[in-house]
Every structure is written in structure tokens, then in C-alpha cells.
Amino acid sequence: MAAEPLKTLFYPFEAEALPLPRKDARVLFLGAEPGFRPPAGFDAGLHLVQGFRPHFRALQASGYAVTPRGEGSGFDAVLVLAGRHRGQNEMRIAEAMERATPGGLIVVAGGKDEGIDSLRKRVAGLVPIEGHLPKHHGVAFWFRQGGADAPAALRAANPDLLVEGHFHTAPGMFSFDRIDAGSKLLAANLPGELKGNVADFCAGWGYLAGEVAQRATSLTALDLYEADFEALEAAKLNVRAVIEPRFLWLDLLTETVERRYDVIVMNPPFHSGRAAEPGIGAGMIRAAGKALKPGGRLFMVANRQLPYEQVLAAAFASHAEVARDGMFKVLSARR
């Protein structure tokens, strides 16, 4: 969670470098994350955009109007929370410019160690920057919407990506510029024939599910579960199967999987931001155990040093290591 940049984003209003928006103003917040606190008197209606399912649900639970993608135009102001991915930041700023009313205020903030200064310089080459303020180990800067040239330039600098010529991806997604080496190792060590109901947990933009679809001729279901809304939308373009896949935007750690499966494949995340959190992968293993039919099989890949074997032993009747290389190991388990 970007706690410090969230504070930085609202600091220009707290410091009175910017006037508080009118109560009847429409304010769009791109990349909104839970835990932000607008300053006293910031009473304008906020329209939040967040495509990461756990953040989306937390914002909804706090009573905010939130959508996974931006909607509408003519916003009086747009707030942009910048992260680590330059391309994603630039595309969010382009969207902010397109959705703001002419002359509308756009405020951007991010951490100093995540490239906010270079982002400010990049935007300053396209539009006049009205001001900037450092605070909370970050920087906020602001400018006004000024026509179509600047967003067009940002979009031109970030064209649609095609990994290996046919996988649609975008900056901000996991392994957006290449097939992840762990996923590739897992795909190479899957059984030759997978049958029945199959799911890809943490499906990303669909590489593993696509590999399953290519080699499995006896599928009765192929379901992709992913918490990143945009990655799941990309997967809809990338996965073709003999049956119609289902694409489920779900937080596997907190939401229930309704269908039961014969096989689950997964490359679970083990980071939250920059911090390693093996507990995420452990939670995914437990979710897979609950979602498999008796006798169902799990095939997963993980970094070699992650201690998932104890979790597998507790959640499954048996487990084994199938393969490993210098970085990853492939594990299988039977319920």
C-alpha cells in the first residue's frame, strides 16, 4: 500500500498551495488505494478507479464509489497516484488529461524512490507544470488539462505490447514484457494431458492458461482467476480454447471459489509491493486445496527458497517436487 505517496497527493491542498475543490466538483482518482484521508474541507465527490481486486474491495467497504476502469469525462479535477511502472504512470496521466474538463486541474504524486522526479520532467516537456511540493518522501506536482496533443504523445510513447508476437500485455502487469521464467518452467513440466475442470489461479495475462488450452483436448472447463483487472482483460485476448474459458476477477485470499476442479495450475505471487510475503503464496495453496475435488491435482511453481512444502503437506494428501532450475521449483500435490 502506498501510504506515503497517498499523503503526498493531498498535501498541496493541506498546505493551501491549491484551493480545495468546490463541494459540487467532480473529482476522479486514478490508482486510488485504501487508507487515503482527504484534508478537512475536501468535500467534493470522489470517483475512484482501482483495478486490483483487494484494493477495490477495501475501497468499496469504506463506502466509496469505485470502478476497475475509468468512466466518463468532464471531471473538474483528476488525482493520479503514481507507482513504480513508468509506462503505467504515463498512461494514467494521459487518461487524466482525456477525462478532465478543459482547464481542469490534474495532480500527480509518487515516491521519490519510484521515479516521480523523472515523471515530472517528462510531463513538463509536454505541458506547463504549475507547481510541485515535496512531502512524505515523495513529490506532488500539478498542471492543467490543455488539449489532445499531450495525452496523444504519452500514448504514442507507450504502444500496445505484444509479447512474442501475440500475447497482449501492458505496463503494470506482472511480467508485462516477457514470459515469466517460472511460468515457462511450470508449463514445460505439466502432464501431457489435462482433463476435466481446470483452473489457472493467479492467471495474469493468460500464458499458463493458454498453454493448458493448447495441450488439453478433454477439458470440460477452463477458468482463469486473477486479481488484476487489466491483466484479466488482456487474458481474454490471449487465451483460446476448445471450450469457452471463464474469466473471474477475484481475490483468492478473501473470496470464495464456487466451482470445484480436477486440476489447478498456478504461479502465485509472493510480493506485496517490494516486500517478500510468502504468506500470500501459502494462502493461494490453501485456496487451491479447498477448490480441488477429492483426488484433484495442483501444479505450481515457486522460487526455490520459499518454504511451501509444509503448507502443501497440511493441505494435501501428498506432494512432490517435479522439477527445478537455478531459480525455481515445480511442485505437484494431490488432494
N, C-alpha and C positions, 0 to 999 in steps of 0.2 A: 504494500500500500504506500502510495506517495504522500506520506503525511506532511513532510516539509514543503514540497512544491505546492501542495494544496493551500498551505498557509501563505506561501509567496504569492499565489494567484490573486488572493483577495487583499493583499497588503496595500496596493495602491489606493484602494477605497478606504481602508483603515487610516492610512497616512494622509488622506484628503488630497492626494495627488490627482485623483479622479473623483468627480462627484458621484454620489450614489445614484443609481438609475431610478427613474420615476417608478412609483408603485404600479402604474399600469403598463410599464415597459415589458416587452417580451425578450427574455434573455436565454440564449442557447448555451449549453455547457457540453462541449465535446471532450470525451475522455474522462468524464466525471467519475470520481472514485468515492467510496464511503468515507465518512469522517470529516468532510469539509464543514466549515462553520462560517457562513456569511457574516460580515460585521453588523452591528446594530444599525437598524435603519435600512438595511438591504432587503427591501420588501417586494421587489419585482418578481414576477412569475418566472420560475426556472424550468426549462425544458432540458432534461438530462439525456445524454447519449452515452451508452456503455454496452459494449458487445461481449464482455467477459462475464459469463453467467453468474459466478459467485458475487461479483461486484453489483451486477444488475439486480439480483435478488435482495442484496443488502440495502441498496438504494430504494427499491420498492418498499421494503419493510419499514424504511424510515419515512414513508409517506410521500415520496417524490414521484412526479411523472417522469418515466424513463422509457426510452426505446433503444433497441440494439443498433439502430441506424438513424442517422439524422433525417428529419422530415420537415417539410415546409420551408418558407423563406420569409424575408421581410423582418428579420429579427433586429431589434434596436441595438442589441449588443450580443457578442459571442465571446465566451470564455473558452480557452484551449489549454488543457493540461498536457504538457509535452512529456514524453518519456525518452527511452534510450534509442529508439529507432528513428533515424533521420528521415527516411522516406515516409514513414507513418506520420511523423510530425508535420512534414511539408504538405502531405495530402490533407491532414486535418485543417491546416491553415488555409489551404485552397478552398476546402469546404466551408470554412468560416466566412471567407470572403464572398462565396457564392450565396450563402444563406442570409447574410446581413443585408439590411436595408442600405441604400446608397448613403454614404457618410456615417454608417453605423460603426460603433466602437468595437474593436477586437483586441482582447487582452490575452497574452500568451505567457505562461510561466513554466519553468522547469528547473531541475537541479544543475548546479554548476559542474558537477562531475558527469553529467549526462549530455553535454554538448549544447546547453542553452545559449551560450555566447556565440557560437558559430551559427546557430539557427537564427539568432537576432541579426547577425551580419548578413546572412543570406536573404532574409526578408527585407532588410534595409536597402539591399540592392534593387528591390522591386517596388517598394512603396516608402514614403517618408515615415519614419518612426517618430511618434510624438514625444515619447519619453520612456524611461526604464528605471527600475528600482531594484537593488539587491536586498535580499532579506531571507532569513532561514536557510542559508546555504544554497540559495537559488537566485534567479533573476526573473522579474516580470517586465515585459515591455508591451507597448500598445501603439495602435495606429488606427486609421480609418479605412473603411471599405472604399475602394476607388476605381471601380470598373472591372472589366473582364481580363485585362492583359496580365495582371499579376497571378491570379489563380491558373490561368492557362499556362503560364511559364512554369509554375510549380508542377502542374500535372504533366507537362511535356518532359520535365526532368525526372519523372517517376512513371515511366510507361508500364503497361501491364506486363507481368513477368510470366515466362513460360520455362519451367524447369525441364531440362532435357527435351525441349521442343514441344511438350504437350500438357504438362501439369500447370494449371493456373494457380498462381500464388500472389501474395502482396506483402510488402514490408510490415513487420509486426507479428506475422505468423511464425510459429515455430519452424525453424529450418526453411525459411521462405526462399532461399537462393540455391538450394541443393537438396538432394535426397539425403536424409539423415543417415549416418553410417550405422547407427544402432538398428534403425528400421530395416535397412538393407540386409544386415546380418540376420535379423529375425526372418525376413521374407525368404532368404536363401535356405533357412533351416526349418521351414514349415513342412508338414507332411505333404506328399504329392496329391492327396485327395482329401478335401474337407467337405463334410456332408451336413445336411440339416440346417438348423438355425445357427447362423454365425454372426457374431458382433465384433466390431472393432471399437474398443474403448480408447478414448483419447485419440480420435481418428485424425486430427489435424486436417490438412488439405487432401487427405484421402489416399496416400501412397499405399499403405498396407492393405486397405480395403480393396483397392484396385488390383493388387497382386492376388489377393484371395479370389476375387471375381474372375480373374484370368485362368486360374488353375482349378477352380472348384466347379464341376459341372452338375453336381447334385445338391445345389443349395435350395432350401425352401424359404430362407430369409437371409438378408444381409443388411444389418443395421449399423449405422455409424453414430457413435456418441462423441460429442465434442462440446467443450465449454466456450470456445472462441467462435462467436457468431460468424465472423467474416471467413474464418478458415472452413467452417462448415458450408458456407455458401460456395466457396471455391471447390470443395469436395463434390458438390452437385454437378460441377462441370467436368470433374476429373474421373469419376467412377462410373463405369458402365458394366452392367452385369446381365446375366441371362434372366434374372428376375429384377423387379423394380426395387432398388435399395430404399431404405428409410433413413432419414437424416434427423437426428434428435439433438437439439440444443439443450444440454443437461449438465448439471453439476453432479458428477458421480459420487462425490463425497457426502452430499447432503440430500439428494433427490433419489427417489425410488425408481429402479428399473423394473418395468412391468412384465416384459416378455422374458421367457427362460430359453437358454441357449445350449446347443450341443458343443460349440466351440467359441471361445473368446480369444482374440489376439490383442495385444496392446504393447505400446511403448509409453509407459506412464511418465509424467513429468516428475522431477524431484527438486525443482526450484520454485521458490516464491520470491519474485524479484531476483536479487543477486544471491540470496541466502539459500544454501542447500537445505532441503527439508525432506529427508527420506520418509517422513510420516505421510506425505502425500501419496507416494507410491504404495506404501503399506495399506493405506485406505482404499486405493484402487484395487489391490489384490483382494481385500475383504469384500468389496463390492462385486468383483468378478465371481468370488466363491458363492455369494448369495444368488447371483443371476444365472449360474450354470445349473443344468439339470443333473440329477444323480448320474455319475459316470462321465459327466461333461469334462472337457479338457481346456486348460488355459495354456497359451503360448505367449511368453512375454520376453522382452529384452530389458536389460538394466546395465548401468555402469558396474564394472567388476567389483568395486569396493562396497557397493550398497548391500546391507545385510538383510535381504528379503527372504532368505531360506527359512528363518524361524517363523515368519508370518505365513509363508506357504505351508509349513508343517502344521500350523494351528488351524488353517482354513481349509485344507485339502487332505484327502486320504493318502496321497502320495505325491512326490515331486522329484524332479531330477534336473541336472544341468545337461543341456543338449549340445551346446557349442560355446566357444569363447574365442575372442581375439585379444589384441593388446589393450583394448578399452572396454569391451562389452562382454556380457554373458547372456546366453539364451536359456531360459528356464521353461520347463513344462510342468504341469500339475494336473492331477485327475481328482475330481470331486468324489 
